Amino acid sequence: FDYAGISADVIVMIIEYCISIDKANIRFIEKTAYSWADMGIDNHQKVEAHITTLITNKNNESLIKTTFGIWNQNLTTRQREFINVWLEDYKFSIEMIKIAYEMCVDNTGKLSFPYINRILTTWNEKNIKTPADVEQTEATRKQNEKIKEGFDANEFDGIEGYSVPSLKTKTK
């Protein structure tokens, strides 16, 4: 109140938030208050919006950790940023993120947030938003691969003029 000029109602909200995340020691509350004041979060509405964002981010992180089978590990800052982009910016459902996760594990044999991010970024750019869109895109991709795997008939016809050198060696 005295040092940062934070109003009493904002201080109470910060204390309530810290208690809700099981960080009720005075030093953490004080650091949180100073940090929020430095970010310009200094009135009731801004605190409410910030707390809502923090809770949303925490819920999103928990949802992804459960989906990916991450139990006893904290996520890195970069991984948290990926999650926010996927859910908040791209607006992907957890079902779509799970499909990208399964593709990642199938193709690499491990969990890779950057790999999943590349999949989801591509889908976002191509407006692939539902599992049906993914199925359609994959079917088209597989069909195109089959076409590429075929052979050129003209190339095949040219083989008849080719002679294979003898592999027999002369013996003495």
C-alpha positions in Angstrom: 0.0 0.0 0.0 2.7 2.5 1.1 5.6 1.6 -1.3 3.8 0.6 -4.5 0.7 2.7 -4.1 -1.6 -0.2 -4.6 -5.1 0.2 -3.2 -6.4 -1.9 -0.4 -9.0 -3.7 -2.6 -6.3 -4.7 -5.1 -4.1 -6.0 -2.2 -6.9 -8.1 -0.9 -7.5 -9.6 -4.4 -3.8 -10.4 -4.7 -3.8 -12.1 -1.4 -6.9 -14.1 -2.3 -5.3 -15.2 -5.6 -2.0 -16.2 -3.8 -4.0 -18.3 -1.3 -6.0 -19.9 -4.2 -2.7 -21.2 -5.7 -1.3 -22.3 -2.4 1.3 -19.6 -2.2 0.1 -17.8 0.9 3.4 -16.7 2.4 3.9 -13.0 2.8 7.1 -12.8 0.7 5.3 -14.3 -2.3 2.3 -12.1 -1.9 4.6 -9.0 -1.7 6.6 -10.0 -4.8 3.4 -10.7 -6.7 2.0 -7.3 -5.7 5.2 -5.5 -6.8 5.3 -7.4 -10.1 1.7 -6.7 -10.9 2.2 -3.0 -10.0 5.2 -2.9 -12.4 3.0 -4.3 -15.1 0.4 -1.6 -14.6 -2.1 -4.0 -13.0 -3.3 -1.5 -10.4 -7.0 -1.4 -10.3 -9.9 -3.8 -9.6 -10.7 -4.4 -13.3 -7.1 -5.0 -14.4 -6.5 -7.4 -11.5 -9.7 -9.3 -12.3 -8.7 -9.6 -16.0 -5.1 -10.7 -15.1 -6.3 -13.3 -12.6 -8.8 -14.7 -15.2 -5.9 -15.0 -17.7 -3.6 -16.7 -15.1 -6.4 -19.2 -14.2 -7.1 -19.9 -17.9 -3.5 -20.5 -18.6 -3.2 -22.8 -15.6 -6.2 -24.8 -16.7 -4.9 -25.0 -20.3 -1.6 -26.2 -19.0 -3.3 -28.9 -16.9 -5.4 -30.0 -19.8 -2.5 -30.4 -22.1 -0.4 -32.1 -19.4 -3.2 -34.7 -18.9 -3.6 -35.2 -22.7 0.1 -35.7 -23.2 0.5 -37.9 -20.1 2.8 -35.5 -18.4 2.4 -36.1 -14.7 5.4 -35.2 -12.5 7.0 -32.5 -14.5 6.6 -28.7 -14.9 6.4 -27.3 -18.3 8.9 -24.8 -19.7 8.1 -21.2 -20.5 8.3 -22.1 -24.2 5.9 -25.0 -23.8 3.5 -22.8 -22.0 3.7 -20.3 -24.8 3.0 -23.1 -27.4 -0.1 -24.1 -25.4 -1.4 -20.5 -25.2 -1.0 -20.1 -29.0 -2.8 -23.4 -29.7 -5.7 -22.8 -27.4 -6.1 -19.0 -27.3 -4.8 -17.8 -30.7 -5.5 -20.7 -33.0 -8.6 -21.8 -31.0 -7.9 -25.5 -31.5 -10.0 -28.0 -29.5 -8.2 -30.5 -27.2 -9.3 -33.1 -29.7 -7.3 -31.5 -32.5 -4.3 -31.1 -30.2 -4.5 -34.7 -29.3 -4.5 -35.7 -33.0 -1.4 -33.6 -33.6 0.2 -35.2 -30.5 -0.5 -38.7 -31.8 0.9 -37.8 -35.2 4.0 -36.5 -33.5 4.5 -39.6 -31.5 3.8 -41.9 -34.5 6.3 -40.1 -36.6 9.1 -39.3 -34.1 8.5 -41.9 -31.3 8.5 -39.2 -28.7 6.7 -36.0 -27.4 8.0 -32.9 -29.1 6.2 -29.6 -28.5 8.0 -27.9 -31.5 6.9 -30.7 -33.8 3.3 -30.5 -32.6 3.5 -26.7 -33.0 4.5 -27.1 -36.6 1.6 -29.4 -37.3 -0.9 -27.1 -35.6 0.6 -24.0 -37.2 0.2 -25.6 -40.7 -3.3 -26.6 -39.9 -4.1 -23.1 -38.7 -2.7 -21.6 -41.9 -4.7 -24.1 -44.1 -7.8 -23.6 -42.0 -7.9 -27.2 -40.9 -10.0 -27.0 -37.7 -11.8 -30.3 -37.3 -10.9 -34.0 -37.2 -12.8 -34.5 -40.4 -10.6 -31.8 -42.0 -7.5 -33.7 -40.9 -8.9 -37.0 -42.3 -9.6 -35.3 -45.6 -6.2 -33.7 -45.8 -4.4 -36.9 -44.9 -6.4 -38.9 -47.5 -5.4 -36.3 -50.1 -1.8 -36.4 -49.1 -1.7 -40.2 -49.2 -3.3 -40.2 -52.6 -0.7 -37.7 -53.9 2.1 -39.9 -52.5 0.7 -43.0 -54.3 0.7 -41.0 -57.5 4.3 -40.0 -57.0 5.3 -43.6 -56.2 4.1 -44.8 -59.6 6.3 -45.2 -62.6 6.6 -43.4 -65.8 5.5 -45.7 -68.7 7.9 -44.0 -71.1 10.8 -44.6 -68.7 9.8 -48.2 -68.5 9.7 -48.6 -72.3 13.3 -47.2 -72.5 14.6 -50.0 -70.3 14.4 -52.7 -73.0 17.4 -51.1 -74.9 19.5 -51.3 -71.7 21.8 -54.2 -71.4 23.0 -55.5 -68.1 26.8 -56.2 -68.0 27.8 -59.7 -67.2 28.6 -60.4 -63.6 30.5 -63.5 -64.3 34.2 -63.4 -63.7 36.6 -65.2 -65.8 38.3 -68.1 -64.0 41.8 -69.4 -64.9 
